[in-house]
Structures are given as C-alpha cells and as structure tokens.
C-alpha cells in the first residue's frame, strides 16, 4: 500500500504539531487515513485528540465550536478549500441513539481505543500519527482495505441501529471505491433497512448525490435495491422492477434507468444529466397500457408524468430549486422527435426555445443516455448526429425573446403602456420569428408590433400565450404519426 506519510499536507502536520507540543495526542482518523492508504486525495481532514474543546480553542488563533459533539473547527490560512477548516474532535464515547442518527449523550474519553470503537466501518477506524508515523489499527481496517471489503466495526446491527445513515454510506463507499460489502454487514443492512426512514431527506439526498456522482452508480443502486434500502431513498424507482417495455427496449424500466444513469457516469457528465437519466422514464409504470392493435406495451404521456414525478421526488429530497426546474424540464422534453429527414428547422428552434439554449446540449446527451440504456450499442447514430447539426444551425437563429431585434423599451417608446401586453407582443413576435428567422429585423418587428398594439387585450393575450413554446396542433399530430411509424412511444 502507498504510505500515508508522504501525502499529508504541511498545514495538517502543523496543526498536529501544535497539539503534540502542548502535550496532547493528535491522530488523523476516518476517511482521510483510508484515502491516503489507497492513494486517493482526501476530501477533508479530521484529527482526534485527548484534548477537550476548550483546550483546543486555546491553542489556535481562529476556531469555532458550534455543536454538541466536541468538534472544533480550526480555521487555517490555506487557499485550498479542503484545508481551509481542519476539524479536531476529542476522543469520545457515545450514549444511546434514540433517533437512529445522533447519540443522546456524548462523553469525552482519554483513550483513542474508545473513539475507534464507535466508528462505522473498519476501513474508517484506522488512526495515523503524522508526527511519529505510527498507525493504530485495532479492527483490521488495513486488511479489509487490502481485501477491498467494507466491514462494520463490531456488531453491524448495533452500528446501524445507532446511525441508520451508515447503511446508505456503505453503499456509497462501495460505489466510490469499488469495494464489496461484507456478508454480515450486508445482512445487518437488510435487517435494519426500515431505520433509514427516520433519516432526514437532506442527509439521504447528500448520500444519493455522491452515489449518483460516483463511477459506479448502477452497481450501488442495484445493491441498495437488493438490500432493501432503495425503497427509503427512491421508492418510485422500484416500481420499474419487472415493468417490461416495448420491442424497442431490451430491459425493464428499472434496469433501463440504471443503465442510462451509468452511461452518464461513464461520460463523466454533470449531476443534472445523471439525475435526468435516472428519472427520465420514472412515469412509465404509471402509464403502461397494452395495445391489442400493436400487440405491444404503450406508454403514452409518460414524458409528462415522468416530469411531474421528477419534480415531486427532487422536492421531497430537498434539492435546490434550480436543479428541480432544470432536471424536470429535461425529463419533460426527452421525447423530442429527432428524425432529421422530416423534422423542420422551425421545430428545432421551438425545442431550443422551450428548454433553453443553455440546456439543449444536456438534452441531447440525455437522449444519448436513453439510447444506450435501451441496449443499443451506438451513442450517436447518423440520425442523431444529423439532428445535432440542425441544432447548431438553429442556434444561429433567434430562439428566445431576448434575441429579438426589438424589446420592451422600444415598444414603450412606440406608445405601448408598460404592463402584460408588452410580454404578449414579444412572445407573439417570437412565434413568427421561430417560423421565419428572416423576419427578425427592426423594420418588420416594429411594423408588426404596431399592428398588434391595436388588438384588444383578450386577442393579444391569446396570441402571446400561443407563442410561448407550444407547437401547433398540426405539428403535434404529425409527430404522433411519425412516432407510431418508427415504434417510438
């Protein structure tokens, strides 16, 4: 194994040296030691000591202490955000856990052994003294690292009863490190799965994000389902188990979604694309119907249902509003028709206007994930590549109100009163420009806006609302015919 000593930043050594010079212990502990031993860069640095919080605060110039568990944050002068704050925690013994997350009581200890016994997994219970080079491994963590196995410290049932989030953390670490989960530890997870229902959705979200952003999200979520904890994270996902699809798909909805997500991970795409890939067909089980005419399953409207479910799921998990909006928008639009032989540049411009220029590439990438998730081997078949070229061409044309050669200020200057009529006129003008980009001139738009200014509110509002992002009924009917022709539900 790589030695930890050579990879420890100087600021960490200095912090440990300050504690040691005052007569206290200073051990690196937790994930940072684990990562150092396997050659990964630690995400954060934790030091444990026999010093009490008040002792720690006296030794450092700038600190904060705002918790019930003894952890003192030492603010450093480092420009590295991972080293800006070093957390130092006294050795502690934890009392009973009544909420499956936090101990009811914490007592400080003078022995490192007490602190290591309360930790979650053996690979996180290795202590390292950066000053002397000594490593204290009382639970076989280094051996488990070598075996690439996640093993609970002591009795796994007790560990998971104490803190149910540890079960999801085991899944996440497994995905991040490509480690197996020890049989007894896995049995403990399965037996205590329901405890995860007591954990706040924010904490579940944080672990889920790290799983989704790992290199192996398919492996992790499949394991979460097998061990019975997925239903407490994303219950809607389990509804896709055994939900067979039409002839275009090789897998049920559950596996299709996991494979779509995995492709996004393989491409190292963003969280938004990964979440969209995971949820884009989440509404299929609710919309599945058998067609005697086609002798196959249909999923009419699943894009709309999936978008609504996506919004509910992400809101429940307390994702930021921007994430909820973008991901549900991508899910809603993922069934865009992309046959370049029949689709028009006008339709492409409308799609761009609907999802936003900043999201169109992500939407195409979502489509790629969807395709690979069906079991089809090629990322970019000729039709999709050609469609992407049409997007590039359409992006040169106006696809939003902000790209018009006229704005609200000009309309007011021409005599239109400030108010909702301004927006209606601009959206109605955009509707015309989406069909004919050549109309995007000051001369034409000012003339047309003048004509619209004479319209009554009701008629103008109807025209403006129509111009926001909807396709005409004729276009919708044509797309339905084309989808049926190509067996696209």
Secondary structure, DSSP 8 states (H G I E B T S, - for coil): ---SGGGS-HHHHHHHHHHHHTT---EEETHHHHHHHTT---S--EEEESS-HHHHHHHSSSEE--SSS--EEEE---SSTTTSEEEEEE-EEE--BSSSSSBS-EEE-S-HHHHHHTSSBGGG-EEE-TTT--EEESS-HHHHHHHTEE-BSS-HHHHHHH-THHHHHHHHHHHHHT-EE-HHHHHHHHHHGGGGGGS-HHHHHHHHHHHHTSS-HHHHHHHHHHTT-GGGT-HHHHTTTT----TT-SS-HHHHHHHHHHHHHHTT--HHHHHHHHHTTTTHHHH-EEETTTTEEE-TTHHHHHHHHHHHHHHHTT--HHHHHHHHHHHHHTT----TTT--HHHHHHHHHHH-GGGHHHHHHHHHHHHHHTT-S-SS-HHHHHHHHHHHHHTTS--SGGGSS--HHHHHHTT--SSHHHHHHHHHHHHHHHH-GGG-SHHHHHHHHHHHHTS-HHHHHHHHHHTSS---HHHHHHHHHHHHHTT--
